Amino acid sequence: MYVSMKGMLKRANEGNYAVMAINCFNIETARAVINAAQSLRAPIIINIVQEHMVNHCDSNLIAPIVKKLAQRASVEVALNFDHGEEIGLLKKALVDGYSSVMVDASRYNLEGNIRMTREIVEFAKQFDASVEGEIGCMGASEGDNYTDDDMKTNPDEALRFAKETGIDALAISFGSSHGNYPEGYVPEFDFERLKEIKEKTKMPLVLHGGSGSGDENIKRCVEFGINKINVGCDFMNANVDSIKKHLKKDPDINYWVMMHQVEIDSQELVKKYIHLSGSEGKSL
């Protein structure tokens, strides 16, 4: 079923669990994620980050593919434009068939963020699409530019932002960072901040940079109000690890055979996160 994020995240908020959003960039990655969700009867979100959409699979190309895969599945599938930073690309994604978009205007001040996000919320109404906004900033492990206290979401600003934009989901910053963490490193999350934001907004909240956050952090995030968890690096790493495994086993392996096996292998990582998020069996 091809849907927006509205219904699945509303139920996740009411039921105190989270829906996984996995970064994909082609038919193989999207199909692997949807098949993993199908096997566990879980709602799922296909994230396409702006860089991948611009440089690999434009919205007019990938939206029909994901929509067809979703229509063949019996679980809810949303297609979300992740970290959309340009108004033109965000609107084009909606016109081309995306069921959801995430507006990343966190580089602006609060008023500028509200203004850009609200414009997309109004535009998305004609498509009955959902909109995610972001308040606070996310760091990155690349260059050791991790999220610090100054980048974390202010709870009062979060409430104002949610009210004045009309978004369906709110991405917040409370300790995670984008990218691959060094081996053995586990980020420290500010759960008191998360709980305060949840208490004030009472809306679906989003964790970005879920990869490498650690199982216990993920479980506590869900417990304290996160309803959407973004995972990119861990899924991409699972695909790379599978490729390495099959090439080591048979350096002359047929490319199609290898890619088919990679698609199967990478589903295990998605299933693991579905279990952690509590969304197994939650699809309509």
Summary of the structure (lengths in Angstrom):
residues: 284
radius of gyration: 17.8
end to end distance: 9.3
largest distance: 58.2
contacts: 1024
relative contact order: 0.17
helix: 52%
strand: 17%
